[in-house]
Structures are given as structure tokens and as C-alpha cells.
Amino acid sequence: MSDRPPVVFLHGLLVDGGLWAAVGDLLADQGVRSYAPTLPLGSHPTPMRPDADLTPPGIARLVLDYLEALDLRDVTLVGNDTGGAIAQFVLDTDPTRIGRVVLTNCDAFDVFPPFPFSLLVRVVRHPALVAALVPPLRSARLRHGPLGFGPLASRPLDPKLTRGWVTPLANADIRRDAAKLARGIDPKDLLDVSMRLGKVVTPVHFLWGDADRFFRVEFGRRLAEVLPDTTFDTVAGGRTFLPLDHPDRVAAAILAAA
């Protein structure tokens, strides 16, 4: 077993912990412990309690509870897409268990989420509309199309993986959870958090796909300029789903950061 610190992955909206499987395998080859919890972001298989706080700050507190329950310290926190926003909320709430952060293409400032996914969030606020979308989403062609997951990846997506991301939406209680989350997303909240990150001393490494039309390189660099201790690398041809398309680069960045 490596003496490197533990790694905790945070995924995005309508995605689960399987996003990180290849990265986790590469880290395991180096003896590094990694954890990829499936957060209640719409693809979780088990509904939350009806009174659960599923706002982004509430999700951040769930992450902190997770770290405490497992007694994880000096954690390398890795965020992608919405998970990068959650990582920022974690740093803003309580960074004491976080040793370093690695951010791949993700939300920041008032881009939460970027267009056209901001329209999807509006749809998700209405469980009845989501229920109507469930049968069509059984089609991989639709899931992987220009209005689905396709533009987020630079390589063909695994239909089994993406079907697992949308299958939980057939459950009315999962749709309820997703609606609560969507209603709690306010770009102004993330803007406030991102602008406060200048006070955070935790080192942050950025690994940014340079072919992402939703989170462009200059956007990532803008976030990096707010933080006091950062490094920034790009991945040629990379899009939002770097953990799927370039797991070797993501794993290497995590190992270098630690």
C-alpha cells in the first residue's frame, strides 16, 4: 500500500461514481486508495430522506460527513463538471480534511451550469417533465446525441455506463431529489464561493481539456487566477469528461499533486 494520501472523486449532475473507474484503477496500480461516492445528483440509486438538504452547500456538507465517517485526512479532492463546483463549496465550508484539490473542466463563478445545460436544470425542477423523458432516454442514440452526453466526451461513450446514469430517474423519489437539487442551484451562490477562494491556502491543480466548448481553457485559467496556490495544465483534444477520455492524464495529475 502506498503512503500517498487518499483520493476522493466528485462527479457531476446526472452522472455517478462510475465516471472515475478507469482513473481509480490506475491509482490502485500505484497502491493509492481512492473513493468514488455516487452523490445525490440525479443518478443515485437510493433516494435520500424527504427532508435532506440537496442544495449545493448541502451536498458539500454530505461530502464532509463522508470524509469524517471514513476518517479520511489530507485528502486529494478531485472534481469534474458539477463535482468541481461541489469541491469549491467544500473548500469554502471546511477545508481542514483537504490536503490538495485537482479540478478538471468544471463549473465556476456564475456558470452553474453552462448553457444549454442550464435549460436542462430548469427541466429537472419539474419531476413530471423528467418522467416523460425517461422512456426516450433508453435510446443510446438520444443519450449520446448533441442534446445529451455526447458533446461532453471526445471518445465514444459506453451505452451501459450512460444507461446507468439515467435509469434511476424512473424512480419517482429520485426525480423528487433531482428536482430539489435543481431548484437549489443558484449561479449567484457559486459566484460568491468562487470569489472567496482567494482566502483558501489549499493547493489546487487544474487539468483542463482544451476542446471543451462549455468550459473553455480561458474560463479555467480565470478560476486559477483567483486562487493563491495553483498549477495549470491542458489536455489536447480533451472535453468535459476527462476522467473517461484521458484517465491516464487525470491519474498522473493526481499523483503529481500529492
Residue pairs with C-beta under 8 A, 6 or more apart in sequence:
1 31
1 33
2 30
2 31
2 32
2 33
4 30
4 31
4 32
4 255
4 258
5 73
5 74
5 75
5 76
5 99
5 100
5 258
6 32
6 33
6 34
6 35
6 72
6 74
6 75
6 76
7 24
7 27
7 32
7 33
7 34
7 35
7 75
7 76
7 78
7 254
7 258
8 34
8 35
8 36
8 37
8 63
8 66
8 67
8 72
8 75
8 76
8 77
8 78
9 17
9 19
9 20
9 23
9 24
9 34
9 35
9 36
9 37
9 78
9 79
9 80
9 83
9 243
10 39
10 63
10 77
10 78
10 79
10 80
10 83
10 84
10 86
10 87
11 17
11 19
11 20
11 36
11 38
11 39
11 41
11 80
11 81
11 82
11 83
12 19
12 41
12 80
12 81
12 82
12 83
12 84
12 106
12 240
13 41
13 42
13 81
13 82
13 113
13 117
13 121
13 181
14 41
14 42
14 43
14 165
14 166
14 178
15 41
15 43
15 81
15 165
16 38
16 43
16 44
16 164
16 165
17 36
17 37
17 38
18 36
18 161
18 164
19 36
19 80
19 241
19 243
19 244
20 34
20 36
20 78
20 243
21 36
22 243
22 244
22 247
23 34
23 78
23 243
23 247
23 250
23 251
23 254
24 34
24 36
25 247
26 247
26 248
26 251
27 33
27 34
27 251
27 254
27 255
28 34
30 251
30 255
32 254
32 255
32 258
35 66
35 70
35 72
37 63
37 66
38 44
38 45
39 59
39 62
39 63
39 83
39 86
40 48
40 52
40 54
40 59
40 62
40 177
40 181
41 59
41 82
41 178
41 181
42 124
42 168
42 169
42 174
42 177
42 178
42 181
43 164
43 165
43 166
43 168
43 169
44 168
44 174
44 177
45 168
45 174
47 171
47 173
47 174
47 176
47 177
48 54
48 177
50 176
52 58
52 177
52 180
53 61
54 177
54 180
54 181
54 184
55 180
55 181
55 184
55 185
56 85
56 86
56 89
56 181
56 184
56 185
56 189
56 190
57 89
57 93
57 189
58 184
59 86
59 89
59 181
60 86
60 89
60 90
60 92
60 93
61 93
63 86
63 90
64 90
64 93
64 94
64 97
67 73
67 75
67 97
68 97
72 97
73 97
73 99
74 97
74 99
75 97
75 98
75 99
76 99
76 100
76 101
76 102
76 254
76 257
76 258
77 87
77 90
77 98
77 100
77 101
77 102
78 87
78 101
78 102
78 103
78 104
78 250
78 254
79 85
79 86
79 87
79 88
79 101
79 102
79 103
79 104
79 106
80 104
80 105
80 106
80 240
80 241
80 242
80 243
81 105
81 106
81 107
81 113
81 152
81 240
81 241
82 106
82 107
82 113
83 106
84 103
84 104
84 105
84 106
84 107
84 108
85 106
85 107
85 108
85 112
85 190
87 101
87 103
87 106
88 108
88 190
88 193
88 194
88 197
89 190
89 193
90 98
91 98
91 101
91 197
91 200
91 202
92 193
92 196
92 197
92 200
95 200
95 202
98 202
99 202
99 258
100 202
100 203
100 204
100 205
100 257
100 258
101 202
101 203
101 204
101 205
102 204
102 205
102 206
102 207
102 250
102 253
102 254
102 257
103 204
103 205
103 206
103 207
103 220
103 223
104 206
104 207
104 208
104 209
104 242
104 243
104 250
105 208
105 209
105 212
105 214
105 215
105 220
105 238
105 239
105 240
105 242
106 215
107 113
107 114
107 190
107 215
108 190
108 194
108 219
108 220
108 222
108 223
109 187
109 190
109 191
109 194
109 195
109 222
109 223
110 187
110 188
110 190
110 191
111 187
111 215
111 219
112 185
112 186
112 187
112 189
112 190
112 191
113 120
113 121
113 185
114 214
114 215
116 147
117 214
121 182
121 185
122 182
123 129
123 130
123 133
124 130
124 178
124 179
124 181
124 182
125 179
125 182
125 183
126 179
127 172
127 175
127 176
127 178
127 179
130 169
130 175
130 178
130 179
131 169
131 172
131 175
133 169
134 166
134 169
134 170
136 142
137 143
137 148
137 166
137 169
138 163
138 166
140 159
140 162
140 163
142 148
143 149
143 150
143 157
143 159
143 162
143 163
143 166
144 150
144 156
144 157
144 159
144 162
148 162
149 157
149 162
149 165
149 241
150 157
151 213
151 214
151 239
152 214
152 239
152 240
152 241
153 239
153 240
153 241
153 244
153 245
154 209
154 211
154 237
154 238
154 239
154 241
154 245
155 244
155 245
157 244
168 174
169 175
169 178
194 223
194 226
195 226
197 223
197 226
197 227
198 226
198 227
198 228
200 227
200 228
201 228
201 229
202 229
203 229
203 230
203 231
203 257
204 224
204 227
204 229
204 230
205 230
205 231
205 232
205 233
205 253
205 256
205 257
206 220
206 221
206 223
206 224
206 230
206 231
206 232
206 233
207 233
207 234
207 235
207 242
207 249
207 250
207 253
208 215
208 217
208 220
208 221
208 232
208 233
208 234
208 235
208 238
209 215
209 234
209 235
209 237
209 238
209 239
209 240
209 242
209 245
209 246
210 217
210 234
210 235
210 236
210 237
210 238
211 236
211 237
211 238
211 239
212 238
212 239
212 240
213 239
214 240
215 240
217 234
220 232
221 232
224 230
224 232
233 253
235 242
235 246
235 249
238 245
238 246
238 249
239 245
242 249
242 250
243 250
